[in-house]
Amino acid sequence: MSATNSSRRKFVNFFLGGTAAACLAAVGYHLVRFLTPPPADQSVADAVSAGKTGEYPQGSGKIVRFGSKPALVIRDKQGEFKAFIAVCTHLDCTVQFVPEDNVIWCACHNGKYDLNGINISGPPPRPLTPLKVNIQNDEIILSREA
């Protein structure tokens, strides 16, 4: 083997090694960016308006925004308003009100809560986080419970 072949082989090995390293770096960068969540908006609401009482017929529910989280506002069949952070305590899926069954339901794993936010079936380990409901001049105001 001559010195020329040896230097060519070194050059090819260096070139292939550099190309492989560049490809791994490019894929690795994008993989890390994909797996790292973006910074979350940490806006914390003290109180928000959930609309007018007339927008909620008896036995209905509606999802509204409460800071960076969804909130579920329910008007039960007796006309009483209740509100909860609409995030399932199992895997943070958004819950919804099912008026036919009179329950709060998580579609991810069929978790159910009663209208007091207490977990009654499925995998949720804890009750929903309640919100305080105040009605001022026919407007529903949601706030965190003290």
C-alpha positions as CSV (number, residue, x, y, z in Angstrom):
1,M,0.0,0.0,0.0
2,S,1.5,3.3,-1.0
3,A,1.5,6.6,0.9
4,T,-1.0,8.0,-1.7
5,N,-3.6,5.3,-0.9
6,S,-3.1,5.8,2.8
7,S,-3.7,9.6,2.6
8,R,-6.8,9.0,0.3
9,R,-8.2,6.5,2.8
10,K,-7.6,9.0,5.6
11,F,-9.4,11.7,3.6
12,V,-12.4,9.5,2.8
13,N,-12.7,8.3,6.4
14,F,-12.4,11.9,7.6
15,F,-15.0,13.0,5.1
16,L,-17.5,10.2,5.9
17,G,-17.0,10.7,9.6
18,G,-17.6,14.4,9.3
19,T,-20.7,13.8,7.2
20,A,-22.1,11.3,9.7
21,A,-21.5,13.7,12.6
22,A,-23.2,16.5,10.8
23,C,-26.2,14.3,10.0
24,L,-26.5,13.2,13.6
25,A,-26.2,16.7,14.9
26,A,-29.0,17.9,12.5
27,V,-31.3,15.1,13.5
28,G,-30.4,15.4,17.2
29,Y,-31.1,19.1,17.3
30,H,-34.6,18.6,15.8
31,L,-35.3,15.7,18.0
32,V,-34.4,17.7,21.1
33,R,-36.5,20.6,19.9
34,F,-39.5,18.3,19.3
35,L,-39.2,16.6,22.7
36,T,-38.8,19.9,24.6
37,P,-42.2,21.6,25.2
38,P,-42.4,25.3,24.4
39,P,-42.6,27.7,27.3
40,A,-46.2,27.8,28.5
41,D,-48.1,31.0,29.0
42,Q,-48.3,31.2,32.8
43,S,-51.1,33.7,32.9
44,V,-53.0,33.2,36.1
45,A,-56.5,34.6,36.2
46,D,-57.9,35.9,39.4
47,A,-61.4,36.3,38.0
48,V,-63.0,35.9,34.6
49,S,-66.4,36.5,33.1
50,A,-68.2,33.3,31.9
51,G,-71.0,35.2,30.1
52,K,-74.6,36.1,31.0
53,T,-76.8,33.7,33.0
54,G,-79.3,33.7,30.1
55,E,-76.7,31.9,27.9
56,Y,-77.0,28.8,30.1
57,P,-80.3,27.0,30.0
58,Q,-81.0,24.7,32.9
59,G,-79.2,21.4,32.5
60,S,-76.4,22.7,30.3
61,G,-72.7,23.3,30.5
62,K,-70.1,25.3,28.6
63,I,-66.3,25.5,28.4
64,V,-64.8,28.9,28.9
65,R,-61.2,30.2,29.3
66,F,-59.8,30.7,32.8
67,G,-56.3,32.0,32.4
68,S,-54.3,29.4,30.6
69,K,-56.7,26.6,31.4
70,P,-60.2,25.7,30.4
71,A,-63.1,26.0,32.9
72,L,-66.4,24.1,32.8
73,V,-69.4,26.1,33.9
74,I,-72.6,24.0,34.6
75,R,-76.1,25.1,35.3
76,D,-77.8,22.1,36.8
77,K,-81.5,21.2,36.4
78,Q,-82.3,23.2,39.6
79,G,-80.7,26.3,38.1
80,E,-77.7,26.4,40.3
81,F,-74.3,27.3,38.8
82,K,-71.1,25.3,39.4
83,A,-67.7,25.7,37.9
84,F,-64.5,23.6,37.8
85,I,-61.1,23.7,36.1
86,A,-62.0,21.5,33.1
87,V,-58.8,19.4,33.3
88,C,-59.1,15.7,34.2
89,T,-57.0,14.7,37.2
90,H,-55.8,11.5,35.4
91,L,-53.9,12.8,32.3
92,D,-55.0,16.4,31.9
93,C,-57.5,15.8,29.2
94,T,-60.4,18.4,28.9
95,V,-63.6,17.2,30.5
96,Q,-67.1,18.0,29.3
97,F,-70.6,18.0,30.7
98,V,-73.0,15.2,29.5
99,P,-76.5,16.4,30.3
100,E,-78.2,13.1,29.4
101,D,-76.2,11.3,32.2
102,N,-75.9,14.3,34.4
103,V,-72.2,13.8,34.8
104,I,-68.9,15.4,33.9
105,W,-67.1,13.1,31.5
106,C,-63.5,12.7,30.3
107,A,-63.4,11.2,26.8
108,C,-59.7,10.1,27.1
109,H,-60.2,7.1,29.4
110,N,-64.0,7.3,30.2
111,G,-63.5,8.9,33.6
112,K,-66.6,10.4,35.2
113,Y,-67.3,13.0,37.9
114,D,-70.5,13.9,39.6
115,L,-71.8,17.5,39.4
116,N,-69.8,18.3,42.6
117,G,-66.6,17.4,40.7
118,I,-66.1,14.2,42.7
119,N,-64.6,11.3,40.7
120,I,-67.1,8.5,40.6
121,S,-65.7,6.1,38.0
122,G,-62.7,5.4,35.8
123,P,-59.1,6.2,36.4
124,P,-59.2,9.8,37.7
125,P,-57.5,9.8,41.1
126,R,-58.8,13.1,42.5
127,P,-61.8,15.4,42.2
128,L,-61.8,18.3,39.8
129,T,-60.6,21.7,41.1
130,P,-63.6,23.8,41.9
131,L,-64.0,27.4,41.1
132,K,-66.1,30.0,42.9
133,V,-69.1,31.3,41.0
134,N,-70.4,34.8,41.7
135,I,-73.3,36.4,39.8
136,Q,-73.2,40.1,39.4
137,N,-75.8,42.0,37.4
138,D,-76.7,38.8,35.5
139,E,-73.1,38.2,34.7
140,I,-71.3,35.0,35.8
141,I,-67.8,35.7,37.4
142,L,-65.5,32.8,38.0
143,S,-62.7,33.0,40.6
144,R,-60.4,30.6,42.4
145,E,-61.7,29.3,45.7
146,A,-59.8,30.7,48.7
